[in-house]
Amino acid sequence: MAAYRPFAQASVLALLMAGSLGAAAFAQTPSAVANPELWPKAASPSAITDARTEAFITDLMSRMSLEEKVGQTIQGDGGSITPDDLRKYPLGSVLVGGNSAPDGNDRATPQRWVEWTRDFRAAALEKRADRQSIPIIFGVDAVHGHNNVVGATLFPHNIGLGAARDPDLIRRIGEVTALEMAASGADWTFGPTVAVPRDERWGRAYEGYAEDPEVVKAYAGPMTLGLQGALKAGQRLEADRVVGSAKHFLADGGTEGGKDQGDALISEQDLIRLHAQGYPPAIDAGILTVMVSFSSWNGVKITGNKSLQTDVLKGKMGFEGFVVGDWNAHGQVTGCTNTNCPQAYIAGMDMIMAPDSWKGLFDNTLIQVKDGTIPMARLDDAVRRILRVKVKAGLFENKRPLEGKLELLGAPEHRAVAREAVRKSLVLLKNQGVLPIKSSARVLVTGDGADDIGKQAGGWTLTWQGTGNKNSDFPNGQSIYAGIAEAVKAGGGQAELAKDGAFKDKPDVAVVVFGENPYAEFQGDITSLEYQPGDKSDLALIKKLKAQGIPVVAVFLSGRPLWTNPEINAADAFVAAWLPGSEGGGVADVLVGDKAGKPRHDFKGTLSFSWPKYANQVPLNHGDANYDPQFAYGYGLSYAEPAQVAQLSEDPGMVSAAVNVDRYFVAGRAPAPWTLNVGGALSVKPIDAGAQENARLAEWSGEGAGSLNVIGQPVDLSRQTTGDMAVAIRYRVDAAPQKPVTLAIGCGESCGAEVDVTSTFSSAKIGEWRTAKIKLSCFMAKGANMEHVSSPFALSTTGRFALAFTDIRLASNEGDAVCP
């Protein structure tokens, strides 16, 4: 049944067994201390440490103060540091986190990005008698194109690129990403991601190319060369290249249960065989930085693991660039806090990512070097490595001929590469003769993903979680509907858009675009692979169209394979489109043929992750014992190689109920395990707000205290709190509050906390729908135990007040959340 087209490369296991890394060489007892002799050998190119560069660094370091040296090893976030701060604290780097942006505006103009980065650089380079002029290195998460900036080209996320099996395409994507970064003023991207996700419940699975290291190993070098170019002795990177960072070292994709920032409970053999394979080719290609993972190996945080950072990475693998931490990850090392962690430096970390903790970390690290806790030799090594990368990046020259050439963002030739990537990433799971669609046909395009560039782009798109985006935020992008409409118009056909499937004229075929909503790390962690458990609204849409005699093509947007057997059965064709990015036209290129129905482009993609037969089939990986997927690793149909897909079982298997920790009132009800409780001088009734009884109107009488509470069994919201999530409510004030209003989070009789939200509601225009976001950290700061939350929302007042609401949930802080 399956058209199996494996990657043309010998299996990693065979290569390992043929060399010095035979299975017998590994210790049988799991340990968190690595033996460097067992690891693959690599070496940074000699161009990184050429004599000219090293002489320059030696001279500079001889003139640097201790404060300047310590500062070089610390990185602050642009949302928590200002150019003025750099005049006092000589930090080595500024990053832009997922929810950071110029002036706190995630949709700032590209020109403002240029001005913002220039302000930071100018502050660092001001000439002073008591300080050397050392440039900062400005880092961003450009993980599928320069996804931070409005108008940039957005490529498919890595899971889709893994399906393409095309290393040359990867190199060209790196080149485009680097060029668009250079135009906006960024120096350094936190990529390539060389994780090997082994459990699709992990919310970052889509950041990996494949479940098998063969693809990751083949892509790491080309992406490094695409971003940085080939290193040359005594020369800086070309002006159209940027510094890269292989991440996350190590086994971020191998944690138990797919838990974000979790623990990889595996042998050293599997650590090497599965999770280390992307690093040697990246190092050999000249990667200038490596980012260490939040996660642990056999109970020990890798951020504090000297055997991995120093003995393996810098020793056996010969890495000569610098090692950087992840977002406050050092604070998770035993004995450390966000502002105090000599252990990370001693383990081998050169630059610590301390986004909002940089000031306290600077002060403490300075003390620890002075008292010998951190050896001076270790600090000097870290500083030398950081300066080495800055020299190679050309930062001391400060010549930026491409900066400000904003016409490069989303340039037609760049979008053409992204569109090619979309075409090559699509995987055809089923086709009962409905594809390709004739361009002369009448086509209905429906589903909530049909005309939503934000949804098709996924997480890490303008914001961290990728939420809150509109099509207008992508001036150079094209939705899947727009691409299909363009293709059928060219052939004399017509396309109709109807999100709910309600058409005017009966179509010849319907394309239903649906799937996961955007998410990023930890918010995307799930407990089951079932798509839409308990709420099969997309399946209902497909079945409704089929019942009307309309052939259906299902286009599934997702960051991982999910159990979709009912949807596959109901549709005539099923396409795994992953998260294609800004170029929806690439989907139309393959789905829509010419007037006669002859393909314009064939399907090329094959699964780089196994597709589950059951919703509880995790982990599921190629090469496992008793491997039994629905669609195997390497599967992918095409027009040239069709095959019939029999009716699939719709039994999901034994699936434990997912624990809903973040949705408290949705579509007119409180989803399990939560209930909406009304107490005191308060009444609540259902009302319509765009749909039948999808909202509630809460009316406080003013005759005493009244409280609107969401309650349930205690849940742990500590990760959401550190992830800067917020309690969000979509509301309409119908009568302004007459007395103070408080919002509380409850965690038992003695550990709750409340904040005054009176101004939020009293300043709202009567009758106008709005959204308010209150940071979880506000409640933690007031004493709430976020590991044991039994009431995530409790709104109370003693005065008259009337409030309608449609939605209460946790949401990402996109610069719009506050502590009242």
Order of alpha helices (4+ residues) and beta strands (2+ residues): alpha-alpha-alpha-beta-alpha-beta-alpha-beta-alpha-alpha-beta-alpha-beta-beta-alpha-beta-beta-beta-beta-alpha-beta-alpha-alpha-alpha-beta-beta-alpha-alpha-beta-beta-alpha-beta-alpha-beta-alpha-beta-beta-beta-beta-beta-alpha-beta-beta-beta-alpha-beta-alpha-beta-beta
